[in-house]
């Protein structure tokens, strides 16, 4: 362990209250990208925060959507880390918040103790500001950082990173100077077990819609009285049959030609990690957290994990048409729409998905169903646990007294493939100590204190510092 680290850790302890205030400052500036609330103001704030910690350059890079905040910190070090962050959040209009979602209040939340409850607390303004706390602390205590940093903070992660490729193309030469990408986050579960994911699934998000006008049957301009179903076709029933043609009766197998053709089966390393993971995999805790009774086909252990981690999915996120308010209104709707997503596993390509669905619908006789791309999407990305930077991450967690649980991938999605794929070809790591939860939900939280079953803010910041030093030595 570097000789500076004990003093850095002491300073992190001493600056606890100030470090909370930096997080609260960022939390209190809304940046709700789906509703375009406060996004640019937050981008300006993030730029100012980069300059405050000593970045030589920080600016807003315009895209066709929300700006990317780009910054550089030069320590004249051998290695350069690209720090990927997001400054946008989901809306916070749900009922049941224990505190106003943009107040950044610290409350006692059993079993964790002092906990910051706010939109963006864990996803991911809390870790973002905590990382800036660490950079400033290392600089003040050690005189200089052990690595150079390039910051990329995007304002559209919650929109599928739709315009991030514009930035990446424009700044490709700058980003190629990095040795790896690091996404600092709180990775402990509710029981304090650090969960390290070696990859993410890709995603494509789109809408399907069927209207009577496009179909040429049924109501064409507006919904009509429900009694007309006796002699008028229903776009809704037609759409339901179009959707049902895409999967088996139970919805668990996709019937689109070619959907599984490129799916990679778990390799030798994956099988090893799965066997190790099975030793500590808490199946019942996950069922309780998700409020489910069983996994598909009643699978358990490795077989359940294989489904979760290595299966592509076709999911209906929402579906609507006609009258859906309280009470009754007999109606034959003229239009029905569904939002859908496909999660991609290794070897699958985002660009293949919508053409594949279009061919299926046409072949099945549903040419009238329209497809609208909502997010351009991105590919899956994976790292080997043997990679030197992954090992530096794991070493850091273990040096702080915790044994990480290694998952071959995350079943969710993040745009790491945009950095990992050509032309940048950057390795990437994700993680750190600390715990947060309820992202996208009421009472999203980040544990601040250290008296519960998980690490708090001080543990998270110490892990970020140690990770930087271990990367420098990798």
Protein Blocks (a to p, Z undefined) as FASTA:
>chain_A
ZZklmmmmmmmmmmmmmmmmmmmmmmmmgcdfknogoklmmmmmmmmmmmmnopabdcdd
ddfbdcdddddddehiabdcdddddfbdcdfkbghiabdfklopacdddfkbpadddehk
lmcmlmmmmmmmmmmmmmmmnopafbdcdddddfklmnopmmmmmmmmmmmmmmmmpmbd
cddddfbdfkopacddfbdcddddddddddfklnopajfkbccdfklmmmpccfklmmmm
mmmmmpcfkopaccbehklmmpccddfklmmmmmmmmmmocfklmmmmnopabdehhiah
jllmmmmmmcccdddfbdcehjfbehjdddddfbdcddddddddehiafklmmmmmmmmm
mmnopampccddfbgbjadddddfkbmklmmmmmmmmmnopacdddfbafbdcfklmmmp
cfklpacdeddedddehehiahiacdfblmbmbdcfklmmmmmmmmmmmmmmZZ
